[in-house]
Amino acid sequence: MELITITVIAIGLAMDAFVVSIVSGSTYRQLNFKHALRMALFFGAFQAFMPLIGSLAGLRLKDCIQDYDHWVAFGLLAAVGGKMIYESFKIRSVEENPDPSNIFVLLVLSVATSIDALAIGITLPLITSSIALAVIIIGLITFALSYTGALIGKRFGHFFENKIEAFGGFVLIGIGIKILCEHLLF
């Protein structure tokens, strides 16, 4: 069950990077396999690194918040999920989409899409005993979805970019509700 939860969290967290990859693929006409691979490497690495940092903080806080850790996990997941849903409804112009072939732009996008993972990382010690496995799964899933997203975006991006981000938000909120129910009902 723990592996399924981590995988679902990883998919939910990867939605931001997936959406940015789709948008980049649909707006950057020169995008090729090399650009998609570089973007996926950046997003996957940052998405794995940030929850590792967050989990180190979570390990220090675990004993202090053990009695209400389920509320903390629910609150963080619901806040991140709600933010993703809110942002999915914001109207963005093509000019707001920066050039993903620029390394500096990739760094900024990587940090921006992985801030949520930092917050979720705080909850990882409450969810799993294997932080290393969680970090690897998060990084690999983000890499795969980002690479795929860039290629999909090049082809079909304009059809569904906002719906994917909202879906990721609902997934994270659902996980938060699951954690809360497990602690309150069982």
N, C-alpha and C positions, 0 to 999 in steps of 0.2 A: 504494500500500500504506500509505503514511504517513497518508493521509486516513481510510482504513478503521480503522487503529489508533486514531487520535484520536477518531473517532466512537464506537468501541466503548468506549474509556476514558470518554468523556463520558456514554454511557449507563450504564456501571457507576457512575460518580460520582453521577449523577442519581438513583440508586435510593434513597438516603437521603431526599432531598427528595420523591421520588415517594411513598415510604411514609408520610412525615409528612403529605403532602397527602392521601393516602387516609384516614389515621387522622383527620385534621382534618375532612375531608368527612364521615366516618361518625359522628363524635362531636359535631360542632358543628352542630346542627339548623338554625340560622339562616343557614348558609352559602349565599351566592348568587354570581352571576357576578362581582360586584365584589370580594367577598372572595377568590374563586379567582384573579382577575386580580392583585390586590395580593400575595397569597401567592406566585404564580408570578414576579412582578417581583422581589420580595425574594430568593427562592431563586435565580433565574437570575442576578441581579446579584452576589450573594455567591459563588455557585459559579464565576462567571467571574473575580471579583476575587482570590479566594484562590489559584488556581493561578498567577496573574500574579505575586503576591508570592513564592510558592514558586519560580517559574521564575527570578526575579531572583537568589535565593539559589543556585539550581542552576547558573546561568551563572557565578557566581563560583567554584563548586566544581568545575565541569566539568573543567578542566585537572588539578586535584588528584586526581580520582577516575577519570580516563579509563580506566585499566587494569582497573578493577573496577566500572565504572559499571553493567554489566549485573546484577551482584550487588546493587548498591544499588537499582536499579529493581525487580528481582525482590523484594527484601526489603520495600521499602515497599509495593508492590502486594499482596504476600502478607499483610503485616500488616494493611493496611486491609481487604482482602477477608476475612481471617479474623475481624477484629473485626465486620464486617457480618454474617457467618454466625453468629457467637456471639450477637450482639444479636438476631438474628431468632428465636432460641429462648427469649429471655427473656420471661417472662409480664408483661404490662403491664395495669394496671387502667384503666378509663375515667377515673378521677380523675387519672391521671398525664398525661392529654392536655389541655394548656392551651388557652385560648381564642385561636384564630388571628386573630380580628378586632382584637385589641389590638396596637398597633404595637410596644410593648416586647417582647411575646411573639414577634412575627414577627422582630424583630431577634435575639433569643436563639435561636430555631429556625433562622434563617438562618445564624448563626455555627456552631451545633452541627452542622448538616447539611453545612457546607462545610469543616470542619476537615480532613477526608480529602482534599479538593481541594488544600489547602495542601501537604500531604505529597506528593501526586502531582505538584504543580507543580514540585517540586524535580527530578523526573525528566523533565519536558517538554523541557529542552534536550538530553537524551540521546536522545529519541525523535523530535523534529521540529526543523526549522530555522525554522518559522513559528509562533512563540509566539502572535502576534496571532490567527492563524487558529484555533489550538487553543482559545484563550480565548473567542473568539466562538462556536465550535461548542459548547463546554462550556456557556456561558451560554444559548444558544438551545435546546439540547436539554433543559437543566434547566428552563427556562421552560415549554417545551411539555409536558414530562412532569409538572411540578408542577401546571399548570393542568388538564391532563387528569386527573391523579390526584385532585385535589380534587373534580372533578365525578363521577368514578367512585366515589370514597369516599362521596359523598353517596348514591349509588345502591346500591353493592354492596360497600363497604369491608370489612365484617366477614367476608367469605369468604376473602380471600387476602393480607392485609397482610404477614404474616411470610414467606411464600414469596417475595415480590418482593425483599425485602431480602437473603435468602439467595442468590437468583439473581444479584443485583448483586455480592455478595461472590465468588461462583464466577467471574464474568466477569473481575473484576480479577485474581484469582489466575491465571486462564488467560492473561491478557495478560502477567503477570509470567513465567510459564513460557515463553511464546512469545519474549519478549525474551531470556531466559536461553539458550534453545535456539539462537536466531539467533547469539548471540555465541560459544557454546561449540562449535557444530556447523559453522558456516560461516565 
